[in-house]
Amino acid sequence: MRHPAQAEVDDSLDLAIVERVLLRHDAELQLRNREGGGLAFQISLPAV
């Protein structure tokens, strides 16, 4: 089991990598809080 602080670092790094890939492809990432906790995300890719 990961330590909570390590999980936060890993999650931040994961999100930074995803954001970098999305920017490279002119995509958009939307994050929002879900009812009951957690995050919901939506990725929008441009039409080719």
mmCIF entry with sequence, helices, sheets and N, C-alpha, C, O atoms, coordinates in Angstrom:
data_MODEL
# 
_entry.id   MODEL 
# 
_entity.id                         1 
_entity.type                       polymer 
_entity.pdbx_number_of_molecules   1 
# 
_entity_poly.entity_id                      1 
_entity_poly.type                           'polypeptide(L)' 
_entity_poly.nstd_linkage                   no 
_entity_poly.nstd_monomer                   no 
_entity_poly.pdbx_seq_one_letter_code       MRHPAQAEVDDSLDLAIVERVLLRHDAELQLRNREGGGLAFQISLPAV 
_entity_poly.pdbx_seq_one_letter_code_can   MRHPAQAEVDDSLDLAIVERVLLRHDAELQLRNREGGGLAFQISLPAV 
_entity_poly.pdbx_strand_id                 A 
# 
loop_
_entity_poly_seq.entity_id 
_entity_poly_seq.num 
_entity_poly_seq.mon_id 
_entity_poly_seq.hetero 
1 1  MET n 
1 2  ARG n 
1 3  HIS n 
1 4  PRO n 
1 5  ALA n 
1 6  GLN n 
1 7  ALA n 
1 8  GLU n 
1 9  VAL n 
1 10 ASP n 
1 11 ASP n 
1 12 SER n 
1 13 LEU n 
1 14 ASP n 
1 15 LEU n 
1 16 ALA n 
1 17 ILE n 
1 18 VAL n 
1 19 GLU n 
1 20 ARG n 
1 21 VAL n 
1 22 LEU n 
1 23 LEU n 
1 24 ARG n 
1 25 HIS n 
1 26 ASP n 
1 27 ALA n 
1 28 GLU n 
1 29 LEU n 
1 30 GLN n 
1 31 LEU n 
1 32 ARG n 
1 33 ASN n 
1 34 ARG n 
1 35 GLU n 
1 36 GLY n 
1 37 GLY n 
1 38 GLY n 
1 39 LEU n 
1 40 ALA n 
1 41 PHE n 
1 42 GLN n 
1 43 ILE n 
1 44 SER n 
1 45 LEU n 
1 46 PRO n 
1 47 ALA n 
1 48 VAL n 
# 
_struct_asym.id          A 
_struct_asym.entity_id   1 
# 
_struct_conf.conf_type_id            HELX_P 
_struct_conf.id                      HELX_P1 
_struct_conf.pdbx_PDB_helix_id       AA1 
_struct_conf.beg_label_comp_id       PRO 
_struct_conf.beg_label_asym_id       A 
_struct_conf.beg_label_seq_id        4 
_struct_conf.pdbx_beg_PDB_ins_code   ? 
_struct_conf.end_label_comp_id       ARG 
_struct_conf.end_label_asym_id       A 
_struct_conf.end_label_seq_id        24 
_struct_conf.pdbx_end_PDB_ins_code   ? 
_struct_conf.beg_auth_comp_id        PRO 
_struct_conf.beg_auth_asym_id        A 
_struct_conf.beg_auth_seq_id         4 
_struct_conf.end_auth_comp_id        ARG 
_struct_conf.end_auth_asym_id        A 
_struct_conf.end_auth_seq_id         24 
_struct_conf.pdbx_PDB_helix_class    1 
_struct_conf.details                 ? 
_struct_conf.pdbx_PDB_helix_length   21 
# 
_struct_conf_type.id          HELX_P 
_struct_conf_type.criteria    ? 
_struct_conf_type.reference   ? 
# 
_struct_sheet.id               AA1 
_struct_sheet.type             ? 
_struct_sheet.number_strands   2 
_struct_sheet.details          ? 
# 
_struct_sheet_order.sheet_id     AA1 
_struct_sheet_order.range_id_1   1 
_struct_sheet_order.range_id_2   2 
_struct_sheet_order.offset       ? 
_struct_sheet_order.sense        anti-parallel 
# 
loop_
_struct_sheet_range.sheet_id 
_struct_sheet_range.id 
_struct_sheet_range.beg_label_comp_id 
_struct_sheet_range.beg_label_asym_id 
_struct_sheet_range.beg_label_seq_id 
_struct_sheet_range.pdbx_beg_PDB_ins_code 
_struct_sheet_range.end_label_comp_id 
_struct_sheet_range.end_label_asym_id 
_struct_sheet_range.end_label_seq_id 
_struct_sheet_range.pdbx_end_PDB_ins_code 
_struct_sheet_range.beg_auth_comp_id 
_struct_sheet_range.beg_auth_asym_id 
_struct_sheet_range.beg_auth_seq_id 
_struct_sheet_range.end_auth_comp_id 
_struct_sheet_range.end_auth_asym_id 
_struct_sheet_range.end_auth_seq_id 
AA1 1 GLU A 28 ? ASN A 33 ? GLU A 28 ASN A 33 
AA1 2 LEU A 39 ? SER A 44 ? LEU A 39 SER A 44 
# 
loop_
_atom_site.group_PDB 
_atom_site.id 
_atom_site.type_symbol 
_atom_site.label_atom_id 
_atom_site.label_alt_id 
_atom_site.label_comp_id 
_atom_site.label_asym_id 
_atom_site.label_entity_id 
_atom_site.label_seq_id 
_atom_site.pdbx_PDB_ins_code 
_atom_site.Cartn_x 
_atom_site.Cartn_y 
_atom_site.Cartn_z 
_atom_site.occupancy 
_atom_site.B_iso_or_equiv 
_atom_site.pdbx_formal_charge 
_atom_site.auth_seq_id 
_atom_site.auth_comp_id 
_atom_site.auth_asym_id 
_atom_site.auth_atom_id 
_atom_site.pdbx_PDB_model_num 
ATOM 1   N N  . MET A 1 1  ? 0.846   -1.187 0.000   1.00 0.00 ? 1  MET A N  1 
ATOM 2   C CA . MET A 1 1  ? 0.000   0.000  0.000   1.00 0.00 ? 1  MET A CA 1 
ATOM 3   C C  . MET A 1 1  ? 0.887   1.244  0.000   1.00 0.00 ? 1  MET A C  1 
ATOM 4   O O  . MET A 1 1  ? 1.873   1.317  0.732   1.00 0.00 ? 1  MET A O  1 
ATOM 5   N N  . ARG A 1 2  ? 0.522   2.211  -0.827  1.00 0.00 ? 2  ARG A N  1 
ATOM 6   C CA . ARG A 1 2  ? 1.308   3.445  -0.898  1.00 0.00 ? 2  ARG A CA 1 
ATOM 7   C C  . ARG A 1 2  ? 0.977   4.365  0.265   1.00 0.00 ? 2  ARG A C  1 
ATOM 8   O O  . ARG A 1 2  ? -0.146  4.379  0.770   1.00 0.00 ? 2  ARG A O  1 
ATOM 9   N N  . HIS A 1 3  ? 1.963   5.121  0.672   1.00 0.00 ? 3  HIS A N  1 
ATOM 10  C CA . HIS A 1 3  ? 1.777   6.146  1.695   1.00 0.00 ? 3  HIS A CA 1 
ATOM 11  C C  . HIS A 1 3  ? 0.938   7.261  1.068   1.00 0.00 ? 3  HIS A C  1 
ATOM 12  O O  . HIS A 1 3  ? 1.148   7.577  -0.103  1.00 0.00 ? 3  HIS A O  1 
ATOM 13  N N  . PRO A 1 4  ? -0.017  7.881  1.807   1.00 0.00 ? 4  PRO A N  1 
ATOM 14  C CA . PRO A 1 4  ? -0.867  8.929  1.241   1.00 0.00 ? 4  PRO A CA 1 
ATOM 15  C C  . PRO A 1 4  ? -0.085  10.060 0.564   1.00 0.00 ? 4  PRO A C  1 
ATOM 16  O O  . PRO A 1 4  ? -0.503  10.550 -0.485  1.00 0.00 ? 4  PRO A O  1 
ATOM 17  N N  . ALA A 1 5  ? 1.026   10.474 1.140   1.00 0.00 ? 5  ALA A N  1 
ATOM 18  C CA . ALA A 1 5  ? 1.816   11.554 0.528   1.00 0.00 ? 5  ALA A CA 1 
ATOM 19  C C  . ALA A 1 5  ? 2.391   11.097 -0.805  1.00 0.00 ? 5  ALA A C  1 
ATOM 20  O O  . ALA A 1 5  ? 2.435   11.872 -1.760  1.00 0.00 ? 5  ALA A O  1 
ATOM 21  N N  . GLN A 1 6  ? 2.832   9.842  -0.878  1.00 0.00 ? 6  GLN A N  1 
ATOM 22  C CA . GLN A 1 6  ? 3.369   9.305  -2.136  1.00 0.00 ? 6  GLN A CA 1 
ATOM 23  C C  . GLN A 1 6  ? 2.265   9.226  -3.189  1.00 0.00 ? 6  GLN A C  1 
ATOM 24  O O  . GLN A 1 6  ? 2.508   9.516  -4.360  1.00 0.00 ? 6  GLN A O  1 
ATOM 25  N N  . ALA A 1 7  ? 1.060   8.837  -2.785  1.00 0.00 ? 7  ALA A N  1 
ATOM 26  C CA . ALA A 1 7  ? -0.068  8.756  -3.715  1.00 0.00 ? 7  ALA A CA 1 
ATOM 27  C C  . ALA A 1 7  ? -0.367  10.128 -4.309  1.00 0.00 ? 7  ALA A C  1 
ATOM 28  O O  . ALA A 1 7  ? -0.657  10.240 -5.500  1.00 0.00 ? 7  ALA A O  1 
ATOM 29  N N  . GLU A 1 8  ? -0.298  11.178 -3.480  1.00 0.00 ? 8  GLU A N  1 
ATOM 30  C CA . GLU A 1 8  ? -0.557  12.524 -3.980  1.00 0.00 ? 8  GLU A CA 1 
ATOM 31  C C  . GLU A 1 8  ? 0.490   12.930 -5.006  1.00 0.00 ? 8  GLU A C  1 
ATOM 32  O O  . GLU A 1 8  ? 0.151   13.532 -6.025  1.00 0.00 ? 8  GLU A O  1 
ATOM 33  N N  . VAL A 1 9  ? 1.742   12.616 -4.758  1.00 0.00 ? 9  VAL A N  1 
ATOM 34  C CA . VAL A 1 9  ? 2.813   12.945 -5.704  1.00 0.00 ? 9  VAL A CA 1 
ATOM 35  C C  . VAL A 1 9  ? 2.607   12.178 -7.002  1.00 0.00 ? 9  VAL A C  1 
ATOM 36  O O  . VAL A 1 9  ? 2.709   12.750 -8.087  1.00 0.00 ? 9  VAL A O  1 
ATOM 37  N N  . ASP A 1 10 ? 2.316   10.880 -6.895  1.00 0.00 ? 10 ASP A N  1 
ATOM 38  C CA . ASP A 1 10 ? 2.088   10.055 -8.084  1.00 0.00 ? 10 ASP A CA 1 
ATOM 39  C C  . ASP A 1 10 ? 0.903   10.581 -8.890  1.00 0.00 ? 10 ASP A C  1 
ATOM 40  O O  . ASP A 1 10 ? 0.983   10.682 -10.114 1.00 0.00 ? 10 ASP A O  1 
ATOM 41  N N  . ASP A 1 11 ? -0.195  10.917 -8.213  1.00 0.00 ? 11 ASP A N  1 
ATOM 42  C CA . ASP A 1 11 ? -1.374  11.434 -8.899  1.00 0.00 ? 11 ASP A CA 1 
ATOM 43  C C  . ASP A 1 11 ? -1.076  12.749 -9.594  1.00 0.00 ? 11 ASP A C  1 
ATOM 44  O O  . ASP A 1 11 ? -1.532  12.972 -10.715 1.00 0.00 ? 11 ASP A O  1 
ATOM 45  N N  . SER A 1 12 ? -0.317  13.625 -8.947  1.00 0.00 ? 12 SER A N  1 
ATOM 46  C CA . SER A 1 12 ? 0.042   14.909 -9.548  1.00 0.00 ? 12 SER A CA 1 
ATOM 47  C C  . SER A 1 12 ? 0.902   14.703 -10.781 1.00 0.00 ? 12 SER A C  1 
ATOM 48  O O  . SER A 1 12 ? 0.714   15.379 -11.793 1.00 0.00 ? 12 SER A O  1 
ATOM 49  N N  . LEU A 1 13 ? 1.837   13.780 -10.702 1.00 0.00 ? 13 LEU A N  1 
ATOM 50  C CA . LEU A 1 13 ? 2.698   13.489 -11.844 1.00 0.00 ? 13 LEU A CA 1 
ATOM 51  C C  . LEU A 1 13 ? 1.888   12.879 -12.977 1.00 0.00 ? 13 LEU A C  1 
ATOM 52  O O  . LEU A 1 13 ? 2.077   13.242 -14.138 1.00 0.00 ? 13 LEU A O  1 
ATOM 53  N N  . ASP A 1 14 ? 0.989   11.960 -12.655 1.00 0.00 ? 14 ASP A N  1 
ATOM 54  C CA . ASP A 1 14 ? 0.130   11.352 -13.674 1.00 0.00 ? 14 ASP A CA 1 
ATOM 55  C C  . ASP A 1 14 ? -0.692  12.406 -14.393 1.00 0.00 ? 14 ASP A C  1 
ATOM 56  O O  . ASP A 1 14 ? -0.785  12.393 -15.620 1.00 0.00 ? 14 ASP A O  1 
ATOM 57  N N  . LEU A 1 15 ? -1.284  13.312 -13.641 1.00 0.00 ? 15 LEU A N  1 
ATOM 58  C CA . LEU A 1 15 ? -2.096  14.362 -14.241 1.00 0.00 ? 15 LEU A CA 1 
ATOM 59  C C  . LEU A 1 15 ? -1.249  15.284 -15.104 1.00 0.00 ? 15 LEU A C  1 
ATOM 60  O O  . LEU A 1 15 ? -1.697  15.703 -16.172 1.00 0.00 ? 15 LEU A O  1 
ATOM 61  N N  . ALA A 1 16 ? -0.045  15.610 -14.673 1.00 0.00 ? 16 ALA A N  1 
ATOM 62  C CA . ALA A 1 16 ? 0.848   16.468 -15.460 1.00 0.00 ? 16 ALA A CA 1 
ATOM 63  C C  . ALA A 1 16 ? 1.201   15.803 -16.791 1.00 0.00 ? 16 ALA A C  1 
ATOM 64  O O  . ALA A 1 16 ? 1.274   16.475 -17.820 1.00 0.00 ? 16 ALA A O  1 
ATOM 65  N N  . ILE A 1 17 ? 1.418   14.490 -16.775 1.00 0.00 ? 17 ILE A N  1 
ATOM 66  C CA . ILE A 1 17 ? 1.732   13.764 -18.015 1.00 0.00 ? 17 ILE A CA 1 
ATOM 67  C C  . ILE A 1 17 ? 0.525   13.775 -18.952 1.00 0.00 ? 17 ILE A C  1 
ATOM 68  O O  . ILE A 1 17 ? 0.674   14.013 -20.151 1.00 0.00 ? 17 ILE A O  1 
ATOM 69  N N  . VAL A 1 18 ? -0.652  13.523 -18.420 1.00 0.00 ? 18 VAL A N  1 
ATOM 70  C CA . VAL A 1 18 ? -1.870  13.534 -19.236 1.00 0.00 ? 18 VAL A CA 1 
ATOM 71  C C  . VAL A 1 18 ? -2.079  14.916 -19.846 1.00 0.00 ? 18 VAL A C  1 
ATOM 72  O O  . VAL A 1 18 ? -2.376  15.031 -21.035 1.00 0.00 ? 18 VAL A O  1 
ATOM 73  N N  . GLU A 1 19 ? -1.927  15.959 -19.045 1.00 0.00 ? 19 GLU A N  1 
ATOM 74  C CA . GLU A 1 19 ? -2.111  17.322 -19.549 1.00 0.00 ? 19 GLU A CA 1 
ATOM 75  C C  . GLU A 1 19 ? -1.122  17.631 -20.671 1.00 0.00 ? 19 GLU A C  1 
ATOM 76  O O  . GLU A 1 19 ? -1.481  18.279 -21.654 1.00 0.00 ? 19 GLU A O  1 
ATOM 77  N N  . ARG A 1 20 ? 0.108   17.176 -20.529 1.00 0.00 ? 20 ARG A N  1 
ATOM 78  C CA . ARG A 1 20 ? 1.124   17.430 -21.558 1.00 0.00 ? 20 ARG A CA 1 
ATOM 79  C C  . ARG A 1 20 ? 0.753   16.741 -22.883 1.00 0.00 ? 20 ARG A C  1 
ATOM 80  O O  . ARG A 1 20 ? 0.890   17.333 -23.954 1.00 0.00 ? 20 ARG A O  1 
ATOM 81  N N  . VAL A 1 21 ? 0.291   15.510 -22.802 1.00 0.00 ? 21 VAL A N  1 
ATOM 82  C CA . VAL A 1 21 ? -0.117  14.783 -24.011 1.00 0.00 ? 21 VAL A CA 1 
ATOM 83  C C  . VAL A 1 21 ? -1.320  15.469 -24.658 1.00 0.00 ? 21 VAL A C  1 
ATOM 84  O O  . VAL A 1 21 ? -1.370  15.621 -25.879 1.00 0.00 ? 21 VAL A O  1 
ATOM 85  N N  . LEU A 1 22 ? -2.282  15.881 -23.841 1.00 0.00 ? 22 LEU A N  1 
ATOM 86  C CA . LEU A 1 22 ? -3.475  16.531 -24.376 1.00 0.00 ? 22 LEU A CA 1 
ATOM 87  C C  . LEU A 1 22 ? -3.125  17.850 -25.060 1.00 0.00 ? 22 LEU A C  1 
ATOM 88  O O  . LEU A 1 22 ? -3.654  18.154 -26.130 1.00 0.00 ? 22 LEU A O  1 
ATOM 89  N N  . LEU A 1 23 ? -2.245  18.627 -24.452 1.00 0.00 ? 23 LEU A N  1 
ATOM 90  C CA . LEU A 1 23 ? -1.833  19.889 -25.070 1.00 0.00 ? 23 LEU A CA 1 
ATOM 91  C C  . LEU A 1 23 ? -1.147  19.656 -26.407 1.00 0.00 ? 23 LEU A C  1 
ATOM 92  O O  . LEU A 1 23 ? -1.333  20.420 -27.354 1.00 0.00 ? 23 LEU A O  1 
ATOM 93  N N  . ARG A 1 24 ? -0.362  18.606 -26.475 1.00 0.00 ? 24 ARG A N  1 
ATOM 94  C CA . ARG A 1 24 ? 0.358   18.284 -27.717 1.00 0.00 ? 24 ARG A CA 1 
ATOM 95  C C  . ARG A 1 24 ? -0.616  17.977 -28.856 1.00 0.00 ? 24 ARG A C  1 
ATOM 96  O O  . ARG A 1 24 ? -0.304  18.206 -30.025 1.00 0.00 ? 24 ARG A O  1 
ATOM 97  N N  . HIS A 1 25 ? -1.797  17.456 -28.510 1.00 0.00 ? 25 HIS A N  1 
ATOM 98  C CA . HIS A 1 25 ? -2.784  17.074 -29.516 1.00 0.00 ? 25 HIS A CA 1 
ATOM 99  C C  . HIS A 1 25 ? -3.954  18.061 -29.583 1.00 0.00 ? 25 HIS A C  1 
ATOM 100 O O  . HIS A 1 25 ? -5.012  17.742 -30.126 1.00 0.00 ? 25 HIS A O  1 
ATOM 101 N N  . ASP A 1 26 ? -3.759  19.244 -29.034 1.00 0.00 ? 26 ASP A N  1 
ATOM 102 C CA . ASP A 1 26 ? -4.796  20.279 -29.020 1.00 0.00 ? 26 ASP A CA 1 
ATOM 103 C C  . ASP A 1 26 ? -6.113  19.788 -28.411 1.00 0.00 ? 26 ASP A C  1 
ATOM 104 O O  . ASP A 1 26 ? -7.197  20.182 -28.842 1.00 0.00 ? 26 ASP A O  1 
ATOM 105 N N  . ALA A 1 27 ? -5.999  18.934 -27.419 1.00 0.00 ? 27 ALA A N  1 
ATOM 106 C CA . ALA A 1 27 ? -7.179  18.417 -26.728 1.00 0.00 ? 27 ALA A CA 1 
ATOM 107 C C  . ALA A 1 27 ? -7.428  19.251 -25.479 1.00 0.00 ? 27 ALA A C  1 
ATOM 108 O O  . ALA A 1 27 ? -6.597  20.065 -25.076 1.00 0.00 ? 27 ALA A O  1 
ATOM 109 N N  . GLU A 1 28 ? -8.578  19.030 -24.882 1.00 0.00 ? 28 GLU A N  1 
ATOM 110 C CA . GLU A 1 28 ? -8.953  19.788 -23.690 1.00 0.00 ? 28 GLU A CA 1 
ATOM 111 C C  . GLU A 1 28 ? -9.337  18.823 -22.577 1.00 0.00 ? 28 GLU A C  1 
ATOM 112 O O  . GLU A 1 28 ? -10.037 17.838 -22.811 1.00 0.00 ? 28 GLU A O  1 
ATOM 113 N N  . LEU A 1 29 ? -8.877  19.110 -21.375 1.00 0.00 ? 29 LEU A N  1 
ATOM 114 C CA . LEU A 1 29 ? -9.188  18.306 -20.200 1.00 0.00 ? 29 LEU A CA 1 
ATOM 115 C C  . LEU A 1 29 ? -10.013 19.152 -19.246 1.00 0.00 ? 29 LEU A C  1 
ATOM 116 O O  . LEU A 1 29 ? -9.622  20.261 -18.883 1.00 0.00 ? 29 LEU A O  1 
ATOM 117 N N  . GLN A 1 30 ? -11.156 18.619 -18.845 1.00 0.00 ? 30 GLN A N  1 
ATOM 118 C CA . GLN A 1 30 ? -12.002 19.305 -17.873 1.00 0.00 ? 30 GLN A CA 1 
ATOM 119 C C  . GLN A 1 30 ? -12.121 18.414 -16.644 1.00 0.00 ? 30 GLN A C  1 
ATOM 120 O O  . GLN A 1 30 ? -12.463 17.237 -16.749 1.00 0.00 ? 30 GLN A O  1 
ATOM 121 N N  . LEU A 1 31 ? -11.837 18.983 -15.483 1.00 0.00 ? 31 LEU A N  1 
ATOM 122 C CA . LEU A 1 31 ? -11.963 18.273 -14.209 1.00 0.00 ? 31 LEU A CA 1 
ATOM 123 C C  . LEU A 1 31 ? -13.041 18.935 -13.373 1.00 0.00 ? 31 LEU A C  1 
ATOM 124 O O  . LEU A 1 31 ? -13.185 20.157 -13.376 1.00 0.00 ? 31 LEU A O  1 
ATOM 125 N N  . ARG A 1 32 ? -13.791 18.121 -12.663 1.00 0.00 ? 32 ARG A N  1 
ATOM 126 C CA . ARG A 1 32 ? -14.789 18.680 -11.742 1.00 0.00 ? 32 ARG A CA 1 
ATOM 127 C C  . ARG A 1 32 ? -14.984 17.714 -10.590 1.00 0.00 ? 32 ARG A C  1 
ATOM 128 O O  . ARG A 1 32 ? -14.746 16.514 -10.730 1.00 0.00 ? 32 ARG A O  1 
ATOM 129 N N  . ASN A 1 33 ? -15.410 18.228 -9.469  1.00 0.00 ? 33 ASN A N  1 
ATOM 130 C CA . ASN A 1 33 ? -15.682 17.412 -8.288  1.00 0.00 ? 33 ASN A CA 1 
ATOM 131 C C  . ASN A 1 33 ? -16.983 16.646 -8.485  1.00 0.00 ? 33 ASN A C  1 
ATOM 132 O O  . ASN A 1 33 ? -17.974 17.193 -8.969  1.00 0.00 ? 33 ASN A O  1 
ATOM 133 N N  . ARG A 1 34 ? -16.964 15.379 -8.106  1.00 0.00 ? 34 ARG A N  1 
ATOM 134 C CA . ARG A 1 34 ? -18.174 14.565 -8.181  1.00 0.00 ? 34 ARG A CA 1 
ATOM 135 C C  . ARG A 1 34 ? -18.899 14.625 -6.850  1.00 0.00 ? 34 ARG A C  1 
ATOM 136 O O  . ARG A 1 34 ? -18.287 14.778 -5.793  1.00 0.00 ? 34 ARG A O  1 
ATOM 137 N N  . GLU A 1 35 ? -20.208 14.501 -6.925  1.00 0.00 ? 35 GLU A N  1 
ATOM 138 C CA . GLU A 1 35 ? -20.979 14.401 -5.678  1.00 0.00 ? 35 GLU A CA 1 
ATOM 139 C C  . GLU A 1 35 ? -20.520 13.158 -4.941  1.00 0.00 ? 35 GLU A C  1 
ATOM 140 O O  . GLU A 1 35 ? -20.351 12.100 -5.548  1.00 0.00 ? 35 GLU A O  1 
ATOM 141 N N  . GLY A 1 36 ? -20.322 13.274 -3.666  1.00 0.00 ? 36 GLY A N  1 
ATOM 142 C CA . GLY A 1 36 ? -19.872 12.140 -2.878  1.00 0.00 ? 36 GLY A CA 1 
ATOM 143 C C  . GLY A 1 36 ? -18.366 11.985 -2.841  1.00 0.00 ? 36 GLY A C  1 
ATOM 144 O O  . GLY A 1 36 ? -17.854 11.064 -2.204  1.00 0.00 ? 36 GLY A O  1 
ATOM 145 N N  . GLY A 1 37 ? -17.646 12.871 -3.514  1.00 0.00 ? 37 GLY A N  1 
ATOM 146 C CA . GLY A 1 37 ? -16.188 12.831 -3.483  1.00 0.00 ? 37 GLY A CA 1 
ATOM 147 C C  . GLY A 1 37 ? -15.586 12.328 -4.778  1.00 0.00 ? 37 GLY A C  1 
ATOM 148 O O  . GLY A 1 37 ? -16.256 11.695 -5.594  1.00 0.00 ? 37 GLY A O  1 
ATOM 149 N N  . GLY A 1 38 ? -14.333 12.615 -4.946  1.00 0.00 ? 38 GLY A N  1 
ATOM 150 C CA . GLY A 1 38 ? -13.611 12.191 -6.140  1.00 0.00 ? 38 GLY A CA 1 
ATOM 151 C C  . GLY A 1 38 ? -13.693 13.214 -7.259  1.00 0.00 ? 38 GLY A C  1 
ATOM 152 O O  . GLY A 1 38 ? -14.370 14.235 -7.141  1.00 0.00 ? 38 GLY A O  1 
ATOM 153 N N  . LEU A 1 39 ? -13.006 12.927 -8.326  1.00 0.00 ? 39 LEU A N  1 
ATOM 154 C CA . LEU A 1 39 ? -12.989 13.810 -9.488  1.00 0.00 ? 39 LEU A CA 1 
ATOM 155 C C  . LEU A 1 39 ? -13.587 13.111 -10.695 1.00 0.00 ? 39 LEU A C  1 
ATOM 156 O O  . LEU A 1 39 ? -13.443 11.901 -10.867 1.00 0.00 ? 39 LEU A O  1 
ATOM 157 N N  . ALA A 1 40 ? -14.251 13.880 -11.517 1.00 0.00 ? 40 ALA A N  1 
ATOM 158 C CA . ALA A 1 40 ? -14.723 13.413 -12.816 1.00 0.00 ? 40 ALA A CA 1 
ATOM 159 C C  . ALA A 1 40 ? -13.942 14.198 -13.859 1.00 0.00 ? 40 ALA A C  1 
ATOM 160 O O  . ALA A 1 40 ? -13.651 15.378 -13.664 1.00 0.00 ? 40 ALA A O  1 
ATOM 161 N N  . PHE A 1 41 ? -13.609 13.555 -14.948 1.00 0.00 ? 41 PHE A N  1 
ATOM 162 C CA . PHE A 1 41 ? -12.891 14.263 -15.998 1.00 0.00 ? 41 PHE A CA 1 
ATOM 163 C C  . PHE A 1 41 ? -13.500 13.962 -17.350 1.00 0.00 ? 41 PHE A C  1 
ATOM 164 O O  . PHE A 1 41 ? -14.117 12.918 -17.563 1.00 0.00 ? 41 PHE A O  1 
ATOM 165 N N  . GLN A 1 42 ? -13.312 14.896 -18.249 1.00 0.00 ? 42 GLN A N  1 
ATOM 166 C CA . GLN A 1 42 ? -13.777 14.748 -19.620 1.00 0.00 ? 42 GLN A CA 1 
ATOM 167 C C  . GLN A 1 42 ? -12.669 15.237 -20.537 1.00 0.00 ? 42 GLN A C  1 
ATOM 168 O O  . GLN A 1 42 ? -12.093 16.302 -20.314 1.00 0.00 ? 42 GLN A O  1 
ATOM 169 N N  . ILE A 1 43 ? -12.374 14.462 -21.564 1.00 0.00 ? 43 ILE A N  1 
ATOM 170 C CA . ILE A 1 43 ? -11.362 14.817 -22.553 1.00 0.00 ? 43 ILE A CA 1 
ATOM 171 C C  . ILE A 1 43 ? -12.053 15.097 -23.867 1.00 0.00 ? 43 ILE A C  1 
ATOM 172 O O  . ILE A 1 43 ? -12.841 14.278 -24.341 1.00 0.00 ? 43 ILE A O  1 
ATOM 173 N N  . SER A 1 44 ? -11.770 16.243 -24.464 1.00 0.00 ? 44 SER A N  1 
ATOM 174 C CA . SER A 1 44 ? -12.335 16.612 -25.758 1.00 0.00 ? 44 SER A CA 1 
ATOM 175 C C  . SER A 1 44 ? -11.192 16.704 -26.768 1.00 0.00 ? 44 SER A C  1 
ATOM 176 O O  . SER A 1 44 ? -10.237 17.456 -26.578 1.00 0.00 ? 44 SER A O  1 
ATOM 177 N N  . LEU A 1 45 ? -11.309 15.927 -27.840 1.00 0.00 ? 45 LEU A N  1 
ATOM 178 C CA . LEU A 1 45 ? -10.312 15.935 -28.901 1.00 0.00 ? 45 LEU A CA 1 
ATOM 179 C C  . LEU A 1 45 ? -10.868 16.685 -30.101 1.00 0.00 ? 45 LEU A C  1 
ATOM 180 O O  . LEU A 1 45 ? -12.066 16.615 -30.378 1.00 0.00 ? 45 LEU A O  1 
ATOM 181 N N  . PRO A 1 46 ? -10.001 17.406 -30.820 1.00 0.00 ? 46 PRO A N  1 
ATOM 182 C CA . PRO A 1 46 ? -10.479 18.122 -31.996 1.00 0.00 ? 46 PRO A CA 1 
ATOM 183 C C  . PRO A 1 46 ? -10.853 17.150 -33.116 1.00 0.00 ? 46 PRO A C  1 
ATOM 184 O O  . PRO A 1 46 ? -10.285 16.063 -33.221 1.00 0.00 ? 46 PRO A O  1 
ATOM 185 N N  . ALA A 1 47 ? -11.794 17.544 -33.935 1.00 0.00 ? 47 ALA A N  1 
ATOM 186 C CA . ALA A 1 47 ? -12.174 16.738 -35.094 1.00 0.00 ? 47 ALA A CA 1 
ATOM 187 C C  . ALA A 1 47 ? -11.024 16.752 -36.101 1.00 0.00 ? 47 ALA A C  1 
ATOM 188 O O  . ALA A 1 47 ? -10.358 17.773 -36.279 1.00 0.00 ? 47 ALA A O  1 
ATOM 189 N N  . VAL A 1 48 ? -10.800 15.637 -36.743 1.00 0.00 ? 48 VAL A N  1 
ATOM 190 C CA . VAL A 1 48 ? -9.684  15.546 -37.689 1.00 0.00 ? 48 VAL A CA 1 
ATOM 191 C C  . VAL A 1 48 ? -10.181 15.770 -39.082 1.00 0.00 ? 48 VAL A C  1 
ATOM 192 O O  . VAL A 1 48 ? -9.398  15.735 -40.031 1.00 0.00 ? 48 VAL A O  1 
# 
